[in-house]
Amino acid sequence: MFGLRKRPNIESERMTLRLPVHADYRAWAELREISADHLIPWEPVRAEDHLSRKAFTNRVYWAGRADAQGTALPLMMIRRVDNVLLGAITLDNIRRGPVQAGTLGYWIGAPFARQGYMREAIQAVVHHAFQIMDLSRIEAACLPENVPSRGVLETSGFKYEGVAQSYLQINGRWRNHVLYANLRFDRRGRTDVG
C-alpha cells in the first residue's frame, strides 16, 4: 500500500544507517557545531540557519520524499552500541534508465574521524546500492588536498577517474575536485578482460 513502504535501514558491523528522524535534531546540531572547524574546509557555505530546528525539520521531510521518490538515500550513521550519531552519508542524484548511477556524499563528526566508521559506512551503502537498488555506478568527488577523503574512497573500492574544474563551491570559492567511481562490475585494471 502506498505510504507504508518500509524505510531503509542498512546494517554494518558497528552501525545502523537510517533516514533522519525529528528526534535526531539535538544530536545532529551538537555534532555539527562541535565539528565546524573539522568540516568547514571541505563543505559548501551553509545558510545562517543551518543548525536551526526548522532547517533540520526540512531536512527530515526532504529525506523522506527523496527516499520515496528514489532520487536520494540520505542516511544518519548511528553507532549501535550506544545509539550515538557519528555523521551522515547520502547517495544522491540517483539516475535510472540506462545510467543506473548515484553520487555519494558524506561527513563525519570530528570526535569520530579516523576510526574506520566512514569506510564501513561507504562500503555498506555501496553494497546496498549494487545489491538492493541495482545501481551500476557510484560516483564521489572531493578536494584534491583532502587526503583522508581520498584515502577512504580508495580503500573502499573507488578508483580515480580525473579532475573536474570548478566543480563545486567550497567554503565560498569554486574549487576543482578529483573524481572517483566504484563500478558494480569493475573490470578496470584487470588483465583477463575478454
trRosetta pair geometry for C-beta under 8 A, 3 or more apart (Angstrom, degrees):
i j d omega theta_ij theta_ji phi_ij phi_ji
1 4 4.7 38 76 24 94 126
2 5 7.7 -14 -148 -30 36 97
5 68 6.8 142 48 -118 141 81
7 18 6.9 57 135 -160 116 95
7 19 5.5 -93 -169 15 121 126
7 67 7.1 36 -137 139 76 157
8 18 7.2 -178 99 -128 61 59
8 19 7.0 100 55 -33 77 97
8 67 6.7 -148 13 -152 109 127
8 73 6.5 -25 61 -146 152 114
8 75 7.7 -73 98 -89 108 114
8 128 7.5 97 -174 -174 131 142
9 16 5.8 -22 -167 -168 106 101
9 17 7.0 145 -164 74 51 55
9 18 4.8 -10 -110 -91 79 99
10 16 7.4 142 73 -164 48 50
10 17 4.1 -15 60 59 100 111
10 18 7.6 -171 24 -65 65 54
10 75 6.8 -17 27 -134 115 159
10 124 5.0 131 149 152 121 114
10 125 6.5 106 108 -85 173 58
10 128 5.0 -67 -109 -59 129 148
11 15 7.6 175 -153 93 45 52
11 16 5.8 -21 -103 -106 68 68
11 17 7.7 -153 -69 20 22 78
11 124 7.4 -142 91 -148 26 135
12 15 4.8 15 51 53 107 88
12 16 7.9 -163 24 -77 72 24
12 17 6.8 58 -11 -18 104 106
12 120 4.8 118 159 162 147 101
12 121 6.4 -109 -21 -87 158 45
12 123 7.3 104 -125 76 123 93
12 124 4.0 -90 -77 -63 107 143
13 120 6.0 -93 34 -146 100 130
14 79 6.0 -20 150 -139 97 78
14 80 6.3 -155 176 23 45 98
14 81 7.1 -33 -159 -15 87 103
14 117 7.1 -88 79 -111 128 81
14 120 6.4 17 35 150 99 167
15 77 5.4 -24 -162 -168 147 79
15 78 6.0 135 -159 70 83 46
15 79 5.7 -53 -98 -98 79 42
15 80 6.2 -172 -114 -23 22 87
15 86 6.9 -77 -108 20 129 138
15 117 6.8 91 -45 -152 138 93
15 120 6.5 127 16 117 119 124
15 121 6.4 -22 69 -82 155 89
15 124 7.6 -140 73 5 108 163
16 78 4.8 -23 63 68 87 106
16 80 5.7 98 -18 -78 94 93
17 75 4.2 32 174 164 94 140
17 76 7.1 172 -151 75 53 41
17 77 5.9 -15 -102 -101 81 60
17 78 7.4 175 -85 22 30 78
17 89 6.6 -38 -140 51 128 114
17 121 6.1 124 -82 -140 129 92
17 124 6.1 157 -1 107 139 135
17 125 6.7 -110 144 -70 171 91
18 21 7.9 -8 122 -21 115 100
18 75 6.0 115 48 -147 11 88
18 76 5.9 -26 67 51 68 89
18 78 6.6 -14 25 8 103 124
19 60 7.9 94 155 -148 96 68
19 63 5.0 147 -158 144 98 124
19 64 6.6 87 179 -78 147 63
19 67 6.0 -55 -91 -37 132 155
19 74 6.7 68 -128 82 70 75
19 75 6.5 -62 -75 -105 37 58
19 76 7.3 33 139 5 13 91
20 24 5.0 -108 -156 47 85 150
20 28 7.2 28 -136 -70 125 150
20 56 7.7 -124 157 -174 143 88
20 59 6.2 -1 71 123 155 103
20 60 5.0 -114 104 -101 104 75
20 63 5.3 128 36 10 94 167
20 74 6.8 -34 -3 119 101 107
20 76 5.1 106 -85 -39 71 117
20 88 7.7 -12 -62 -115 111 126
21 24 5.5 114 59 -12 63 101
21 60 6.4 70 -140 -136 20 124
22 25 6.2 -13 180 -28 52 110
22 56 7.8 112 -134 125 55 105
22 57 6.6 24 -115 -108 95 76
22 60 5.7 4 -69 -89 63 174
24 27 5.7 -74 -165 53 59 106
24 28 5.0 58 143 -29 91 115
24 56 7.6 -153 89 -178 86 126
24 60 7.8 155 44 -87 111 112
24 76 5.9 -117 -133 -93 155 163
24 85 6.4 107 -153 -82 99 142
25 28 5.8 -68 -146 39 23 110
25 29 6.0 15 166 -15 66 111
25 53 5.7 32 -164 -123 147 77
25 56 4.6 121 -119 116 92 158
25 57 7.7 -1 -89 -55 127 68
26 29 6.1 -57 -142 38 26 106
26 30 6.2 22 160 -15 63 111
27 30 6.0 -59 -145 40 26 109
27 31 6.1 23 159 -17 64 111
27 84 7.4 -171 -155 -156 134 55
27 85 4.3 124 139 14 125 131
28 31 6.0 -60 -145 39 25 107
28 32 6.2 22 158 -16 64 109
28 56 6.2 136 82 -125 139 130
28 76 7.5 -84 -85 -118 111 123
28 85 6.1 -85 -74 151 61 166
28 88 8.0 36 -129 -47 107 123
29 32 5.9 -55 -144 39 28 109
29 33 6.1 28 156 -21 63 110
29 51 4.7 102 -141 -169 94 96
29 53 7.9 -43 -55 -73 145 59
29 56 6.8 -74 -57 -56 100 142
30 33 5.7 -57 -146 37 28 112
30 34 6.3 15 162 -8 66 108
31 34 6.3 -58 -140 43 28 99
31 35 5.8 11 162 -5 64 122
31 85 5.7 -120 -24 100 153 111
31 86 8.0 167 -146 -160 152 11
31 87 7.5 -147 151 -84 140 50
31 109 4.2 -72 -171 -98 108 133
31 111 8.0 -100 -135 25 88 107
32 35 6.0 -73 -140 50 23 102
32 36 6.9 58 154 -69 61 74
32 39 7.3 -45 -150 23 68 160
32 50 7.6 -134 149 129 148 109
32 51 5.9 -168 88 -102 130 105
32 109 7.8 -91 -66 -102 36 91
33 36 6.1 -14 -160 -35 32 108
33 51 6.2 63 -65 -125 97 155
34 109 7.2 37 79 -163 99 106
34 110 6.5 -123 124 39 84 119
34 111 7.3 11 117 -25 129 106
35 38 4.6 -62 -169 49 75 119
35 39 5.2 62 132 -20 96 112
35 107 7.8 127 130 160 144 113
35 108 8.0 -152 -146 114 151 44
35 109 4.6 -126 -62 -145 143 62
35 110 4.1 179 -117 -13 81 94
35 111 7.6 -98 -79 -1 99 72
36 39 6.1 -72 -141 44 25 100
36 40 5.8 34 169 -38 69 108
37 40 6.3 -36 -127 17 24 114
37 110 7.4 33 66 -79 83 148
38 109 7.6 85 74 -175 149 36
38 110 3.8 179 -27 -84 157 104
38 113 6.7 -153 -165 -33 140 146
39 42 6.2 -88 -165 50 47 98
39 43 5.3 10 160 -7 90 130
39 107 5.8 33 -122 -154 118 129
39 110 7.8 -106 -30 -52 84 92
40 43 6.4 -77 -127 43 25 98
40 171 6.0 78 163 -99 77 108
41 170 7.6 30 163 158 42 114
41 171 6.1 -16 -131 -49 33 144
42 107 7.8 158 93 -109 124 97
42 142 7.3 -16 -154 -153 111 93
42 143 6.3 -130 -125 6 76 123
42 146 5.8 81 -112 -103 116 134
42 149 7.1 142 -143 -36 142 144
42 170 6.6 -53 -170 -156 24 125
42 171 8.0 53 5 -34 14 106
43 46 7.1 9 128 -43 124 97
43 107 7.1 9 -76 -90 125 133
43 170 6.6 137 87 -143 11 81
43 171 7.2 86 68 -54 52 72
44 168 6.7 -93 -70 165 101 104
44 169 5.5 67 -124 90 93 83
44 170 6.2 -81 -79 -105 48 43
44 171 7.7 -137 -136 -34 21 33
45 169 7.1 -46 8 131 91 112
45 171 6.4 94 -63 -136 80 25
45 172 5.0 56 -46 -63 129 76
46 50 3.7 22 157 -78 124 154
47 50 5.0 147 62 -58 69 80
47 55 7.0 -176 72 -110 122 138
49 52 4.2 -24 -177 -2 89 131
49 54 6.8 -18 160 66 130 108
49 55 5.2 163 126 -44 89 124
50 55 5.7 -162 -151 148 23 169
51 55 6.9 40 27 57 7 135
51 56 7.8 16 -165 -44 35 106
52 55 4.6 98 59 5 84 100
52 56 7.0 -152 96 -2 47 86
53 56 5.7 -59 -150 40 33 110
53 57 6.2 40 151 -25 68 104
54 57 5.5 -50 -146 33 31 114
54 58 6.6 33 153 -18 63 102
55 58 5.7 -53 -154 35 32 113
55 59 6.5 38 146 -23 63 104
56 59 5.2 -49 -151 32 38 118
56 60 6.5 41 150 -22 67 99
57 60 5.7 -49 -151 31 33 112
57 61 6.6 29 152 -13 64 104
58 61 5.8 -55 -148 40 33 108
58 62 6.1 36 153 -21 67 107
59 62 5.7 -53 -144 37 29 112
59 63 6.3 34 154 -24 64 105
59 74 7.8 -127 178 136 89 156
60 63 5.8 -52 -149 32 28 114
60 64 6.7 28 154 -17 61 105
61 64 5.9 -55 -152 36 33 111
61 65 6.4 28 154 -14 67 108
62 65 5.8 -61 -148 41 31 108
62 66 5.9 29 157 -20 69 111
62 74 7.5 36 107 16 93 154
63 66 5.9 -55 -140 38 26 109
63 67 6.2 25 160 -17 62 108
63 72 7.6 -95 -129 100 54 112
63 74 4.3 -103 -119 65 99 122
64 67 6.0 -58 -148 37 26 109
64 68 6.2 23 157 -17 63 111
65 68 5.7 -59 -146 39 29 110
65 69 6.0 15 160 -8 67 113
66 69 6.0 -63 -141 46 26 102
66 71 5.0 -94 -153 70 76 93
66 72 3.7 -21 166 50 131 100
66 73 7.5 -148 122 -59 105 27
66 74 6.3 62 73 -4 140 106
66 92 7.8 -32 -176 -122 143 76
67 70 7.6 31 180 -72 29 33
67 72 7.0 -65 -62 84 52 64
67 73 6.0 78 -105 -110 85 59
67 74 7.3 -105 -52 29 97 75
70 94 6.1 -109 153 94 69 139
70 96 7.3 22 134 -45 130 126
71 92 7.7 12 141 -158 74 58
71 93 7.5 -4 177 -103 79 18
71 94 5.5 -177 -158 45 28 96
72 90 6.1 -3 -177 -176 111 103
72 91 6.5 167 -159 91 58 57
72 92 4.4 4 -120 -117 109 63
72 93 7.2 41 -86 -13 91 35
72 94 6.2 -172 -75 -5 37 103
72 102 7.9 137 -116 -149 53 118
73 90 6.8 164 84 -156 53 56
73 91 4.3 12 49 52 102 102
73 92 7.9 -136 35 -65 55 45
73 94 7.3 69 -12 -48 89 135
73 102 7.8 9 19 -166 102 159
73 125 7.4 165 100 -148 127 106
73 128 7.9 -153 143 113 165 131
73 129 7.9 -158 33 -84 148 92
73 133 7.7 -105 -38 -72 146 148
74 88 7.0 5 -177 180 83 118
74 90 4.3 -6 -109 -112 70 104
74 92 7.4 40 -71 -75 86 92
75 88 6.5 163 89 -158 49 72
75 89 5.4 -15 66 67 101 79
75 90 6.8 172 21 -86 67 50
75 91 8.0 30 -1 4 108 84
75 121 7.9 -178 98 -164 124 112
75 125 7.1 -165 32 -94 145 117
76 85 6.0 -53 -178 -131 115 101
76 88 5.5 -42 -108 -103 49 86
77 85 7.0 100 74 -162 63 58
77 86 4.4 -66 106 62 110 102
77 87 4.8 9 37 62 129 69
77 88 6.2 -153 -2 -86 88 28
77 89 6.2 70 -54 -4 108 98
77 108 7.4 -28 51 -110 152 82
77 117 6.5 101 161 165 143 115
77 121 5.2 -47 -106 -95 126 141
78 83 6.1 -12 -177 -151 110 50
78 84 7.1 153 -156 74 61 32
78 85 6.0 -34 -100 -95 69 54
78 86 7.2 178 -97 5 17 89
79 82 5.9 9 100 48 110 80
79 83 7.1 -91 76 -30 68 6
79 84 4.7 -3 42 56 113 87
79 85 8.0 -132 8 -56 82 8
79 86 5.6 95 -37 -44 96 116
79 117 7.6 -61 -81 -119 99 128
80 83 7.3 17 -149 -70 26 52
85 109 7.4 94 117 -25 80 137
86 108 6.1 -21 150 -145 87 86
86 109 6.0 -135 -175 23 42 105
86 112 4.5 -143 -152 145 92 174
86 117 5.2 -115 162 173 151 157
87 106 6.7 56 139 178 125 85
87 107 5.2 -151 -163 102 109 58
87 108 3.6 -72 -59 -111 155 48
87 109 5.4 -150 -70 -10 81 70
87 112 6.6 -140 -28 75 104 133
87 117 7.1 129 21 118 118 128
87 118 6.9 -15 64 -85 153 92
87 121 7.6 -120 76 -10 110 168
88 106 6.8 -167 98 -144 53 58
88 107 5.9 17 50 51 81 85
89 104 7.1 -14 -173 -163 95 92
89 105 7.3 167 -155 89 51 48
89 106 4.2 -3 -109 -106 77 101
89 118 7.6 146 -76 -141 119 75
89 121 4.9 170 -25 150 151 126
89 122 6.8 -156 -136 -78 146 58
89 125 5.7 -131 129 -43 135 152
90 104 7.3 153 84 -152 52 46
90 105 4.9 -9 60 61 98 93
90 106 7.1 -176 20 -75 64 55
91 94 6.5 53 135 -69 95 104
91 102 4.6 34 177 142 95 144
91 103 7.3 144 -162 70 51 38
91 104 5.8 -23 -103 -95 65 69
91 125 5.8 180 -48 177 115 120
91 129 5.9 -180 -129 -84 157 124
91 138 7.1 -64 -129 -130 107 109
92 102 6.6 139 63 -173 27 94
92 103 5.2 -40 71 71 81 92
92 104 7.7 148 22 -96 77 18
92 105 6.0 1 9 11 123 113
93 102 6.1 143 80 -150 67 58
93 103 4.3 25 49 16 121 114
94 101 7.5 -175 -145 97 47 40
94 102 4.3 -12 -97 -96 69 107
94 133 7.6 -89 -143 178 135 141
94 135 7.3 -97 -143 -92 96 128
95 99 4.2 -13 114 88 119 140
95 100 7.2 -81 96 -35 74 11
95 101 5.2 3 52 56 102 80
95 102 7.1 180 16 -75 66 54
96 99 6.9 86 98 57 8 90
96 100 6.4 35 -137 -86 43 57
97 100 7.5 -142 69 -42 38 67
99 136 7.8 -162 147 47 40 113
99 137 7.5 -83 170 42 72 119
100 134 6.8 -74 -149 126 123 76
100 135 5.1 167 166 -144 81 51
100 136 4.1 69 101 6 119 101
100 137 6.8 106 98 18 75 81
101 135 6.1 111 -103 -167 24 107
101 136 6.4 -53 -71 63 71 79
101 137 4.0 -21 -108 72 102 99
101 138 7.0 -180 -157 -80 72 30
101 139 6.4 38 176 -12 117 104
102 129 6.2 -123 38 -141 132 135
102 133 7.9 5 -17 121 139 152
102 135 5.7 -50 0 -132 103 157
102 137 7.8 164 26 93 52 62
102 138 5.8 -14 68 -117 83 71
102 139 7.3 -163 99 28 36 79
103 138 7.6 143 -106 -166 19 60
103 139 4.9 -33 -107 74 70 97
103 140 6.9 136 -166 -86 66 44
103 141 7.8 -19 -158 3 110 95
104 122 6.9 68 -178 -132 150 93
104 125 6.9 127 -120 108 116 138
104 126 7.7 -25 -77 -73 145 87
104 138 5.5 42 -30 174 115 106
104 139 6.9 -177 14 83 79 41
104 140 4.4 -34 64 -82 102 102
105 140 7.5 164 -74 -130 43 84
106 118 6.0 123 141 -146 143 108
106 121 6.9 141 -134 102 139 130
106 122 6.9 -76 -39 -75 161 94
108 112 5.4 -116 173 88 106 101
108 113 5.3 137 102 -86 120 71
108 117 6.2 134 -129 83 135 117
108 118 5.1 -93 -47 -62 136 113
109 112 5.0 62 68 21 88 105
109 113 7.4 -134 94 -36 41 81
110 113 5.8 -33 -146 -6 35 117
112 115 5.7 -86 -175 31 60 129
112 117 5.5 -10 160 17 113 152
113 118 7.9 9 -128 -16 59 123
113 148 7.2 6 -173 -176 112 160
114 148 7.0 -81 -76 -131 86 130
116 119 5.3 -55 -157 42 61 114
116 120 5.8 64 146 -25 82 106
117 120 5.7 -61 -152 39 31 113
117 121 6.2 28 154 -18 68 107
118 121 5.5 -53 -144 38 35 111
118 122 6.1 36 157 -20 68 104
118 152 5.1 -11 106 -153 116 155
119 122 5.9 -53 -145 36 29 110
119 123 6.3 26 158 -16 64 108
119 152 5.1 -134 -75 -148 80 91
119 155 5.8 -31 -125 97 128 114
119 156 5.5 -161 -146 -70 74 103
120 123 6.0 -58 -147 38 26 109
120 124 6.4 24 155 -18 62 109
121 124 5.8 -58 -148 37 30 110
121 125 6.2 25 158 -15 67 108
122 125 6.0 -59 -145 39 29 106
122 126 6.1 27 158 -18 66 109
122 152 6.4 133 -2 153 150 104
122 153 7.3 -135 -164 -102 163 51
122 156 4.4 -17 107 -142 130 162
123 126 5.8 -54 -142 38 28 110
123 127 6.3 32 157 -20 63 107
123 156 5.3 -137 -64 -142 80 96
123 157 7.4 102 -107 6 83 115
124 127 5.8 -54 -148 36 29 112
124 128 6.4 29 153 -17 63 107
125 128 5.6 -54 -147 38 33 113
125 129 6.1 35 153 -23 66 106
125 138 8.0 130 118 -136 96 153
126 129 5.6 -52 -145 35 31 113
126 130 6.3 21 159 -11 65 108
126 138 5.5 -116 -118 18 89 164
126 156 6.8 145 -6 162 147 109
126 157 6.8 169 134 61 167 128
126 182 5.5 -24 -139 101 135 154
127 130 6.2 -63 -147 42 26 102
127 131 5.7 -5 169 7 67 120
128 131 6.5 -67 -124 52 20 91
128 132 5.0 -26 -166 29 64 122
128 133 6.5 54 140 -7 71 102
129 132 7.4 -24 -68 53 10 82
129 133 4.9 -38 -144 46 45 126
129 135 4.4 -35 167 38 93 128
129 138 5.7 88 98 -73 159 122
130 133 7.5 21 -15 55 12 83
130 134 7.5 39 -173 -115 31 19
130 135 6.1 -78 -85 64 45 77
130 136 7.8 86 -120 -101 79 25
130 138 7.9 -78 -52 -26 91 116
130 184 4.5 155 -133 -112 112 101
131 134 8.0 -23 154 -69 10 49
135 138 6.6 81 119 -62 135 82
135 184 6.9 170 103 -51 59 124
136 183 6.8 -3 159 -155 71 73
136 184 4.8 -90 -142 14 48 123
136 185 7.3 -34 -152 15 90 90
137 181 5.8 -17 -167 -167 98 117
137 182 7.4 151 -157 78 49 49
137 183 5.5 -14 -105 -108 76 70
137 184 7.1 -89 -58 -7 43 86
138 158 7.7 -90 94 -97 98 101
138 181 6.7 151 80 -157 48 62
138 182 4.6 -8 59 56 102 98
139 179 6.9 -25 -164 -166 102 95
139 180 7.1 145 -160 84 54 54
139 181 5.0 -25 -102 -100 66 85
140 153 5.5 -156 86 -117 142 129
140 158 6.0 -44 38 -127 121 158
140 179 7.7 149 83 -157 44 51
140 180 4.8 -18 66 66 90 103
140 181 7.4 170 21 -83 69 38
140 182 7.9 32 1 -6 108 96
141 164 6.5 -33 -131 27 139 130
141 167 6.0 -130 167 152 152 155
141 168 7.2 138 106 -7 134 130
141 177 4.0 49 172 146 112 138
141 178 6.7 167 -152 79 67 41
141 179 5.2 -24 -99 -101 91 62
141 180 7.0 177 -83 21 39 75
142 146 4.6 -101 159 66 116 136
142 149 4.0 -176 -142 117 163 137
142 150 6.1 -144 75 -61 134 70
142 153 7.1 -162 2 -21 130 140
142 177 6.1 144 69 -156 14 97
142 178 6.2 -21 64 54 68 88
142 180 7.7 5 11 2 94 116
143 146 4.3 99 62 -17 88 107
143 149 7.5 84 42 51 72 140
143 170 6.4 -55 -68 12 121 177
143 175 5.9 -27 -108 149 99 139
143 176 7.8 93 -137 84 63 60
143 177 6.2 -67 -84 -112 38 70
143 178 7.6 42 144 10 13 86
144 150 7.9 34 -155 -63 36 137
144 163 7.3 0 -73 -116 116 111
144 176 6.6 9 -21 100 114 102
144 177 7.4 -174 -38 -143 69 28
144 178 5.1 105 -92 -32 69 109
146 149 4.1 5 134 30 118 118
146 150 6.1 138 93 -20 73 88
147 150 5.7 -56 -142 40 31 111
147 151 6.1 34 159 -22 65 109
148 151 5.7 -58 -147 37 29 113
148 152 6.4 25 159 -18 66 105
149 152 6.0 -53 -145 35 31 106
149 153 6.5 30 156 -17 64 106
150 153 5.9 -58 -151 37 30 110
150 154 6.2 25 155 -16 66 110
150 178 6.7 26 -102 71 112 142
150 180 7.8 160 -133 -50 65 137
151 154 5.8 -59 -144 39 29 108
151 155 6.1 16 162 -8 67 110
152 155 6.1 -58 -139 45 29 102
152 156 6.0 23 158 -16 63 117
153 156 5.8 -70 -147 43 26 107
153 158 4.0 -50 171 54 90 139
153 180 4.7 80 162 97 142 173
154 158 6.2 -80 -80 68 34 82
154 159 7.7 76 -120 -99 70 37
154 160 7.6 -3 -91 -40 101 89
154 180 7.6 -115 -66 -127 63 142
156 182 7.2 -62 119 -77 88 143
157 182 5.0 67 109 -127 98 117
157 186 7.7 179 175 7 102 158
158 180 3.9 49 159 160 124 124
158 181 6.3 152 -151 73 85 14
158 182 4.7 -71 -91 -56 67 91
159 180 6.4 156 73 -154 27 80
159 181 6.3 -31 57 63 78 67
159 182 7.3 127 7 -89 74 50
159 186 7.3 141 -5 -153 131 138
159 188 5.9 -156 79 86 174 146
159 189 7.7 -160 -116 -18 148 126
160 178 6.4 -39 -137 173 97 114
160 179 7.5 101 -162 81 54 55
160 180 5.8 -43 -94 -99 40 79
161 179 4.6 -58 66 104 102 101
161 180 6.3 156 4 -112 92 23
161 181 5.4 40 -37 4 137 104
162 178 7.5 -173 105 -152 26 62
162 179 5.3 -1 63 46 68 113
163 176 5.6 9 -179 177 108 116
163 177 7.1 161 -154 83 62 38
163 178 5.7 -40 -99 -102 70 57
163 179 6.9 -174 -93 3 16 90
164 167 3.8 77 105 -83 114 117
164 176 6.6 167 84 -157 50 65
164 177 5.1 -7 55 59 100 89
164 178 8.0 167 16 -104 76 10
164 179 5.5 83 -22 -48 103 115
165 176 5.4 -30 -121 -106 43 96
166 174 4.2 6 -145 163 90 123
166 175 7.2 113 -123 52 39 15
166 176 6.6 -18 -39 -75 34 61
167 174 7.9 142 39 -173 37 79
167 175 6.7 -45 47 90 83 63
167 176 6.2 79 -2 -148 99 31
167 177 3.9 -69 48 15 152 111
168 174 7.5 162 90 -143 20 58
168 175 6.3 -29 71 56 68 88
168 177 6.1 38 18 -37 104 134
169 172 6.5 -10 176 -143 105 11
169 173 6.5 161 -150 77 72 19
169 174 5.6 -43 -91 -83 70 52
169 175 7.2 114 -130 7 24 85
170 173 6.4 -33 65 63 65 73
170 175 4.5 -27 25 12 113 140
182 186 7.1 -70 -169 -57 52 136
183 186 3.9 129 68 -79 102 82
183 187 8.0 -64 96 8 140 59
183 188 7.3 110 26 -3 136 108
187 190 4.9 -80 -167 32 65 126
187 193 5.2 97 168 -98 127 107
190 193 5.5 120 91 -47 100 87
